[in-house]
């Protein structure tokens, strides 16, 4: 006689039901799924950016019509440089890299754009045929790599400012969505927004978090987003006014397929003594120092410090001085005291001789 094991049948039904439900939730259409995550704060930021863009660039009004939900989400991460934005003159210690970026990225973007309207007559006459062959065009991608705190993000933003280009500082978390197919739509929106705003620099920090070397354990959503991203980079025209930039602390972890699409790569390492002096001068060159203390001395005892570390010790030193000044009675606030070794914390460093 045939008998049914009701316990096993129940377990099978539960497992089958779970699989079907999961598949349905992952693949079901979600026309407003992204809208649920596009909160009021992000919407307000996006609206503010649109108003600011149109105020500075009224000719873009037509380009920013009929934005879809995904493009609006991307617009929340758009920054339009202004006269106060970071420029190359605000960055110290990587002069060679900045010079190379200027010659090989910024000038081509400015001079050899889509209509080549900025190309002067002398260059047209002497190098017109080379320009037409695309040999002087800007690279599609630029990768900045090196230890944390060395100014990679700051450099990317300065590139956008020098090019007078929109800057999309997109985070991987913005592109990743738990809804099936949403990440690919966001990636497409990233590039369509860049096309609407061009000239435009797309910048992704910690690019290794998503473009790490491929493996069999890659999540389907991440894998699909990678493929979509690489395909869209391939579709960029080098004279089309869109530059892709990425930054990473771990270049060796990045997928070779992505690295091939970033032909210009710059290592921004920890600053040497000369570079540290330049960085320190940027922050405290006009602030008096106590007798016996100099920028050269501070640079000598801060070996291994990043640009970010140096900015922090300068910030702490100035705050110590200002804090003391605020506590003084009005009758004693005649002049500000100079910065001391204690302000910079140098007296606590190994090997420092007061």
C-alpha positions, 0 to 999 in steps of 0.5 A: 500500500502506498503511503505519504510521508506528510512531514517530508511533504510539508517540508518540501512544500515550505522549501518550494514555496520559499524558492518561488516567493523569492524568485517572484520578489526578485524579478517582479516589476517594481516601477516605483521601487527606486522611488521608495528609496528616493527620500525627500532629502535626496529629492530636495538635493536633486531639485537644488542641484537642478536649480543651481545648474540652470542658474549657472548654465541656462542653456542646459534647460532643454537638456534637463527636461523630462528626467526619469526617476533614476536620473533624478537620483543621480542628480542628487550627487552632481556638483557644479564647480564655481569660483570657490571650488578646488583647483590645482593651485590648492593642491600641493606635493604632487606637482608632476601628476598635476602637470601630466593631468593638465597636459594629457587630460584637461587640455585635450578636453578643452581644446579637442572637444566635440566641435573643436571650437577652442582649437586655435588657428596655429594648432589647426594648421600644424596638427589638424590631421592629427586631431582628426585622427583622434591622437590628441583626444582625452583618455576615456578613463583616469585611475588614481591609486595610492594610500588613503588620505593622499588627495585622490578625491581632491585631485579628481574634483580639481580636474573637473574644476579646471575643465569647467565640467560638472562633477558627479561624485557617485558612490557605489551604494547609490548604484546598488539596489536590492531590486532586480534590474534597478542597478543597471537602470541606475548605471544607465542613468549615470551616463545619460545624466553625464551626457546631459551635463557634458562636459562632465567628470564621473568619479567613483571612489573606492572603485575596487569595492565593485570592480574587484577581480571577478570570481564565481562568488560574484552576486548576480546583481553586482556582476550584471552592473559591472558588465553594464558599466564596462559596456557604457564606458566602451561607448564613450567617445573620447571627444564627447566631453565625458571623463570617467575617473576612479580612485582606489587604495588597492589597485591590484584588487581591480578587475583587469577588464576595468583597468584596461578602460582606464588608460591614464593611471597615476600613483599618488603615494605618501609625500616625501619631505619636500612634498610635506613642506609644500603641503604644510606651506599651503596651510600655515605659511602665513601663520607665525611660528615660535622661535626654533620652529619651522615648516622644514622642521615639522616636515622632517618629523612627520615622515609617513604622514599623508596629506590628510594627516598633515592637514589634521595636525595643522588644524589641531595646532591652529585650534589650540592657539585660537582656543587659548585666545578665546579664553583670554580676557579682553584686556590681553587680546592684543596679539595672537601668540605663535604656534608651538611644537606642543600645538603640533604634537611634535614634542611627543614624537619619537626622536624629537629634540626640543 
